Amino acid sequence: MIVCTKCGHENGNNDTFCQNPDCHAFLEWGAEAVPIGLAPKVLPGEPANGAGADSGESTQPFDTAAEARRDDPEPARPADDQAGRLVAEAAQPRPDAAPGRPAPRPSAPPPPAPSQPPAQRPAEPPRPVGPIIEPGKAPSPQSRQLAAGKRPAGHGERGQALRRLGVVLAIFVVLAAAMIAASRLLRPDRQDGGSVTTTSRPAQAKTFTLVSPAKVKIEASSESGSRKAALLLDGSLGTFWSRDPTDQFATLSFSFAEPVQLGRIAIAAGAAGAEFKLRHRPKALELTFSDGSTLTKTLTDQPQPQNIDFPPRSVARVTMKIAAVFQAPSTGSNYRRTSISEVRFFSAA
């Protein structure tokens, strides 16, 4: 038996609603099943389930008019509203229900539909690794090696050969640039007045004419005894000029009676005859022209005359400075007296 907790009415085990005409409460929400014979008997004027002993209130019959006059209860929570709605729907008799037969229990609300997972993008098919072989075509040996994870034969050798070729070309370019730069710096025919420390190239003139020694005037920074500077222009290789031993960098200045298109200077560096090895000989000469240009010439250690050729230039004076010497043995008394036998000038046609 099921006892209604609202009015205390005893109902059958299969009853869904209280069979008390004044109650009709939904037995599933608060009723409890009690074995027959153990349910407390509710007498008129006594509370049901001992409610009067606890609360001190008496049980009264359900008065519809009194209930209508009561104030509306506070709004129920959503769960209470749903329970009240189910009770109200169950209290209404169904038209298709048989008379005197309790209405079927209301079905529980359907569970919420599970949320659908977001649609996933289909995975792309893996891309082929290695060479692509066309259908119906036999793969090449290189393709088979690539498919097996090996490098084609000869690939490493070709790469090394190309790297070596690149290194050789780079070295060749650097050497070529260095040679070009050196040739420009060491040109003997510079027209900018700069010094040139290399042997002169032959002049571009086709013919040279000797400038008469009578039209040349000479001055020396020093002389040694009878070895006068005038002996440089006497036309004889048996005489020579010597500097004073204290004149470390002796200079010779040659002036022309009129400007000369000078293109060559011939010089016999050193003393004449047996004195050649006993005295210092000029090794390097610094030439300064009246037009402002300069030229440095390295000589050969020989008694014969040697030519200094350069691009023709119009000059009225040439200064010759002895910058370095070939040293003689220090056994004699005149070894420090640097000497020159002859100097001749040529104009270029």
Secondary structure, DSSP 4 states (H G I P E B T S, - for coil): -EE-TTT--EE-TT-SB---TTT--BTTTT-EE--TTTSPP--TTS-GGGHHHHH-PPP----HHHHHHSPPPPPPPHHHHHHHHHHHHHHSPPTTSPTTSPPPPPPPPPPPPPPPPPPPPPPPPPPP-S----TTSPPPHHHHHHHTT-PPTTHHHHHHHHHHHHHHHHHHHHHHHHHHHHHHHT-TT-SSS---BSPPPPPS-S-EEEPPGGGEEEEES--BTTB-GGGGGSS-TT--EE--TT-TT-EEEEEEEEEEEEEEEEEEES-SGGGGTTS-EEEEEEEEETTS-EEEEEPPS-SS-EEEEEEEEEEEEEEEEEEEEEPPPTTSSSTT--EEEEEEEEEE-
